[in-house]
Amino acid sequence: MAGLVSVVTAVHAPGAGFLPEAYRSLSGQVLPDGWDWQWVVQEDGETDAVGSRVPDDPRVSFGQGRAGRAGTARTMALSRTEGEFVRVLDADDQLTPGALARDIGALTRTPGVCWTTSRALDLMPDGSTTGFEGDPPEGPIERGAVLDSWKANGFLPPVHPATLCVRRDLLLALGGWMALPASEDTGLLLALNAVSRGWFTARTGLLYRKWPGQATAAAPHADERERSARTAVVEARARALAETGWCFEPS
């Protein structure tokens, strides 16, 4: 449906308490004329901890399913998305004012651009924010540029995958998020960049919360054997897609 952006949120029970803040950041968005949003919240698991935190709003859809990590929850949420574009918003993060409008603008005004990312600030437990000074300049991201930068900088992507907004048809064509215990969003980012152009917005679009309960703070996330396997399959998928020669062109 044109004129609609679907905001997809994966949530597990420990992060349910952050949902009201995520909703406030979404409900405060001012969109271009003729546009609206829907919020598709998917619990990674089936508990009683999340549903009561989901706001009573007709634009909000809530679902549950077997636990399978964030990538599985987001991909399951795709079954309920109706928008032309899909924006990621994890349960513990917050959109900044104007973030969705800037995403929509980049995707509708820039020929050939199929996905967008933006600057993110880490939101620390004391409420302060910190930024990354290595962001690229605002503008298009050409095919293959993300993989090259990721390889050259210790497997750190040059743009933050938690800020991703993407054409829904392309997201579905690539199968959603990768079936990995972590780095599933980085894997999707590299796959998108292997077949299409993106855009980076220099204005901050996301507050990325740092807290002890987040998945990336858990000890297994730093396990070197798992990390090596994750990075190997992420790279192999991106290179395989690039070698097909397929270039996604928005209709």
N, C-alpha and C positions, 0 to 999 in steps of 0.2 A: 504494500500500500504506500503510494507516494505521499509525502507529507507527514510521515511517521518515522520516528527513530525508536528502536527497541533497545532498552537498557537492560543488560543481562547481568544478574548478580548471583554468584555462587556463595553459599553460606554454610558453615558447619556450626554445631551447637555452641562451641566456645566463643564464636564471634557474633552470636545473635544479638548481644547487647548493643552492638554498634549500628544495627539496622536503622533505628530512628534518626541518627545523625546522617547516614547515607541518604535517607529519604528526604530530609530537610534540604540537603544540598541539591537533590534532584528536583524537588517541587519548587525550588526557588529559581530554576532556570527560565530565562526569557528567550523564547524561540522566534525565528523569523515568521512572518505572517503565513498562515496556512499550515504550519507544522505543529505537531504535538508529540508527546512521548508516551510509551508504555513501559512499565517496570516489570520484568520477568525475573522473579526471585526463585531460585531452586536450591533446596537444602540438599547437601551432600550427606544423605542418611535419612532416617525416619525417626525423629525424636519429638518430644513435646516442648522443646526449648525454643523453637524458632517461630512457629505459626502465630503465637500471641504477640510477637514483635512486629509482624507485618501490618502496615497501616491499612485501614478500611478506606480504600480508594478504588473506584471502578477502573482506573488505569493500571492497577497492580494485580499481577497474577502470581500465585504461590503454588509451588509443587515440591514433592519429595520423591526420593528414590533411594535405591541401594547405594551405600557409600562407595565411592570410586575416585575420590580426589576432585579437585576443582575443575579440571578439564572435562571430566565426565559430567559433572553437574551443569556446566555451561552448555555442553553439547546437547544434553537432555532438554535444557531450557529452550533451545532453538525450535523445538516442536511447537512452542506457543508464541514465537515471535511473528509479528505481522509487518514490521517496518521494512522500508527499503534499506535502511542502515541499521547496524547493530553496534552498540557502544558497550564496552566493558565497564563495570563498576563493582569491584569487590566489596563485600559487606562491611569491611573495616575501613574503607577509603571514602573520600568525599570529593565531589566535583567542585570546581571553583566557579564563581559567577561567570556566565557567558561561555562555558566550555562547550556545551552542545551546539550553540549557535555557531561557534567558530568551526566545529567539526562539519556541520552541515554546509557552511559556506565553502570550505575547502573542497568538499566532495561534489558540490553542485556547480561551482564556478571555475574549477580548474580542469581543463580537458585531460582525460586519461588517468586522473588520480582515482584510485579505487579504495584507499584506506588512509587514515590519518593517525598521527600520534602528536603528543604535545609535551611540553616541559612538565615535570613532576617534582614536587617538593616532598621530602620525608617529613612526616608529622610525628614529632617525638612525644614520649609520654608526658613531658612537662608542658606540652602545648606549643613549643617552639618548632620552627621549621628549618630545614637545611636543604640546600640544593646541590646539584651536580654541575660543575663548571665546564664539562666537556660536551655540552649539547651542540648539535650542528646548527647552522644558520637556518632561519625560517625559509621554507621553500620546498620544492619537490625533492623526493628521494628516488633516485633512479634505480632501475632493476639491478639486483646484485650488490648494491652498495652496503646493505645491512650485513650480509654474510662476510664481505671483505673486512668491514670494521670489526665485527664480532670476533673473527679469527685473529685479527691483529692486536686486539686489546683484551686478551685473557678470557675470551668467551663472555664478555660483557657487551650487550647490544648497545648501539649508539643512541637509540631512542627507547623509551620505556613501554614495554608491551601492555602494562596495566592501563595505559591511556588509549588503547586502540579503539578506533571507530572504523567500521569496514562495511562495504557493500554486502548485503545479506546473500545475494546470489553467488558471489565469489567465495564467501565463507562456507556456504553449503557445498560448492564444487570441490573445495579442499577437504571436506569431511569434518569441519569444526576443529576443535582443539585436539592436540596429539594425546594419545593414550600413554601418558608418562606420569610418574609420581610427582614430578616437578618439572619446571622449564617447559611445560606444555604451551604456555603463552609465547615464549621465545621461539619455540618450534613453529607455531603458527605465523609469527611475525616474519621469520625467515622464508617460510613457504610463500606467504603473500608477496614478499619482495622478489622472489624468484620468478614470478609470473606477472607482476604488475608494478606500476609506479605508486608511490605513496607521497605523503606530505607531512612536514613537521611544522607545528605551530609553536613559536617561541614563547608565547604567553603561557603562564602556568595553567594547566587544565585539571590537575589532580593533586590532592593531598594524600600521600601514600603513608598510611599509619604504620609506625614501628611499635610493636608490643610483644611481650614474651609468648603469647599464644598463637602468633601467626605461623603458618606452615614453614616459611623460609627461615624461621628462628629455631626450628627443631634440629636436633643433632643429625638425624639421617640425611638432612638436606646437604650437609657438608661432606658426607661419605664420599671418598675419592673414587671408589670403584663405581658407585652409582652415577656420580657426576660425569665420569669418563664415558659411561655407556649412554647417558642422556645426550651429551654433546655430540657423540659419534652419530647417533641416529638422527638428531636434529640437522646436522650438517649433511648427512647422506641424503635425507629427504629433499633438502633445499637444492642440492646439486642435481639430483635425479629430475626434479621438476624443471630446473633450468635447462638441462640437456634435452628435454623433450622439444624445446623451442616454442612451447605454447606461451602466448602472450595474451592475457585477459584484457579485453577491450570492453568497457561499459557500453551498453546499448544506448 
